[in-house]
Amino acid sequence: MSDASAIASWFAGRLPEEWTSTAEPTIVTDREEITVTVAIDPPETGADASAADRAESIAGRIAAFREDTRGRRMTIAREAEHRFERKVAWAVRVGDDVALFSHLAAPAMTRLRQPERMVLDTLVAANIARSRSDALAWCVRLVGRNADEWLSELRSAMQAVDDVRAHGPDVD
């Protein structure tokens, strides 16, 4: 069983049933963090409600979930952090809206040459980013959005390699 699969299985068994009645939670893992996204039902709004009213209603539903589940989420996160040695972040999805409550900002050490630094500095000078760090994060999000299909294929290929390794002979 892969690490991501074990983590997802643990959360499937640990999360309260009322948090999984709308849809299965989404569990995303990396080396530092586990992000658990819980889907909740959108609030009832009248047919004549404006887009702004719907947005405020969703914001209220998200705020209520965050506050009402804080204690249970903290308990589950502590257990998972101890078990998997990673921080746990929480998010909630209401329809197409996702609100991330808290998450880890992990340092990414890199050496950039002048042309790459100039790109980051241009983004800072244009007020697209507050710092080189924010500019680098902006670039990563842009690549992730525009290369999503390719990145998905790459992740699938990496998973296939892990599966093949798991079925290989044990070398002692």
C-alpha positions as CSV (number, residue, x, y, z in Angstrom):
1,M,0.0,0.0,0.0
2,S,1.5,3.4,-0.9
3,D,1.9,6.1,1.6
4,A,-0.8,8.3,0.0
5,S,-3.2,5.3,-0.1
6,A,-2.5,4.5,3.6
7,I,-3.1,8.1,4.6
8,A,-6.4,8.3,2.5
9,S,-7.5,5.0,4.1
10,W,-6.8,6.2,7.6
11,F,-8.8,9.5,7.0
12,A,-11.6,7.5,5.4
13,G,-12.0,5.6,8.7
14,R,-11.3,8.5,11.0
15,L,-13.4,11.3,9.7
16,P,-16.9,11.7,11.2
17,E,-19.7,10.3,8.9
18,E,-21.5,13.6,8.7
19,W,-18.4,15.1,7.1
20,T,-18.4,12.5,4.3
21,S,-22.2,12.3,3.6
22,T,-22.1,14.8,0.7
23,A,-19.0,13.4,-1.0
24,E,-15.8,11.5,-0.1
25,P,-13.1,13.9,1.1
26,T,-10.2,14.7,-1.1
27,I,-6.8,13.9,0.5
28,V,-3.7,15.4,-1.1
29,T,-0.2,14.6,0.3
30,D,3.3,15.7,-0.2
31,R,6.5,15.2,1.9
32,E,5.5,17.9,4.4
33,E,1.7,18.2,4.5
34,I,-1.6,16.4,4.2
35,T,-4.5,18.5,3.0
36,V,-8.0,17.2,3.7
37,T,-10.8,18.8,1.7
38,V,-14.3,18.1,3.0
39,A,-17.3,18.7,0.7
40,I,-20.4,20.2,2.3
41,D,-23.8,21.0,0.9
42,P,-24.4,24.5,-0.3
43,P,-26.9,26.6,1.6
44,E,-30.4,26.9,0.3
45,T,-31.0,30.2,-1.4
46,G,-34.1,31.5,-3.2
47,A,-34.3,31.5,-6.9
48,D,-34.3,35.3,-6.9
49,A,-31.1,35.5,-4.9
50,S,-28.3,37.5,-6.5
51,A,-24.8,36.1,-7.1
52,A,-23.5,38.3,-4.3
53,D,-26.2,36.9,-1.9
54,R,-25.2,33.4,-2.9
55,A,-21.5,34.1,-2.4
56,E,-22.2,35.5,1.1
57,S,-24.4,32.6,1.9
58,I,-21.6,30.2,0.9
59,A,-19.1,32.2,2.9
60,G,-21.4,31.9,5.9
61,R,-21.7,28.2,5.5
62,I,-17.9,27.8,5.3
63,A,-17.4,30.0,8.4
64,A,-19.9,28.0,10.3
65,F,-18.3,24.7,9.3
66,R,-14.9,26.0,10.3
67,E,-16.0,27.2,13.7
68,D,-18.3,24.3,14.5
69,T,-15.7,21.6,13.6
70,R,-12.6,23.3,15.0
71,G,-12.1,21.0,18.0
72,R,-12.7,17.8,16.2
73,R,-10.4,18.8,13.3
74,M,-7.6,19.7,15.7
75,T,-7.9,16.3,17.4
76,I,-7.9,14.4,14.1
77,A,-5.0,16.5,12.9
78,R,-2.9,15.8,16.0
79,E,-3.5,12.1,15.6
80,A,-2.6,12.2,11.9
81,E,0.5,14.4,12.5
82,H,1.8,11.9,15.1
83,R,1.0,8.9,12.9
84,F,2.3,10.2,9.5
85,E,4.8,12.8,10.7
86,R,3.3,15.5,8.5
87,K,1.3,18.6,9.2
88,V,-2.4,18.5,8.4
89,A,-4.3,21.3,6.6
90,W,-8.0,21.5,6.2
91,A,-10.2,22.9,3.4
92,V,-13.9,22.8,2.6
93,R,-15.6,22.7,-0.8
94,V,-19.0,24.1,-1.4
95,G,-19.9,23.5,-5.0
96,D,-17.0,25.0,-7.0
97,D,-15.8,27.2,-4.1
98,V,-12.9,25.9,-2.0
99,A,-11.7,27.6,1.2
100,L,-8.4,26.5,2.7
101,F,-8.3,27.1,6.4
102,S,-4.6,26.8,7.1
103,H,-1.7,25.3,5.4
104,L,2.0,25.0,5.5
105,A,4.4,27.4,3.7
106,A,7.4,25.2,3.2
107,P,10.7,26.8,2.1
108,A,12.0,25.7,-1.3
109,M,15.7,26.3,-1.6
110,T,16.8,27.1,-5.1
111,R,19.6,28.8,-7.0
112,L,18.5,31.1,-9.7
113,R,20.6,32.6,-12.4
114,Q,20.2,36.3,-13.3
115,P,17.7,35.8,-16.1
116,E,15.4,33.9,-13.7
117,R,15.9,36.5,-10.9
118,M,15.0,39.2,-13.4
119,V,11.7,37.5,-14.2
120,L,10.9,37.4,-10.5
121,D,12.0,41.0,-10.0
122,T,9.8,42.1,-12.9
123,L,6.8,40.5,-11.3
124,V,7.6,42.3,-8.0
125,A,8.1,45.6,-9.8
126,A,4.7,45.2,-11.6
127,N,3.0,44.6,-8.2
128,I,2.0,41.1,-9.3
129,A,3.9,39.8,-6.3
130,R,5.1,41.3,-3.1
131,S,8.5,39.5,-3.0
132,R,10.6,37.1,-5.0
133,S,9.2,34.3,-2.9
134,D,5.6,35.3,-3.9
135,A,6.7,35.7,-7.5
136,L,8.1,32.2,-7.6
137,A,4.9,30.8,-6.0
138,W,2.9,32.7,-8.7
139,C,5.0,31.2,-11.4
140,V,4.6,27.7,-10.0
141,R,0.8,28.2,-9.9
142,L,0.8,29.4,-13.5
143,V,2.7,26.4,-14.7
144,G,0.5,24.1,-12.7
145,R,-2.6,25.6,-14.2
146,N,-1.3,25.5,-17.7
147,A,0.4,22.1,-17.6
148,D,-2.2,20.3,-15.5
149,E,-2.8,17.5,-18.0
150,W,0.9,16.9,-18.4
151,L,1.5,16.9,-14.7
152,S,-1.4,14.5,-14.2
153,E,0.2,12.1,-16.7
154,L,3.6,12.5,-15.0
155,R,2.1,11.7,-11.6
156,S,0.3,8.6,-13.1
157,A,3.6,7.4,-14.6
158,M,5.3,7.8,-11.2
159,Q,2.6,5.9,-9.5
160,A,2.9,3.1,-12.0
161,V,6.7,2.9,-11.3
162,D,6.0,2.7,-7.6
163,D,3.5,-0.1,-8.2
164,V,6.0,-2.1,-10.2
165,R,8.7,-1.6,-7.6
166,A,6.2,-2.8,-4.9
167,H,5.6,-6.0,-6.8
168,G,9.3,-6.7,-7.4
169,P,11.5,-9.2,-5.6
170,D,12.8,-8.4,-2.1
171,V,16.5,-7.9,-2.0
172,D,18.0,-8.5,1.4
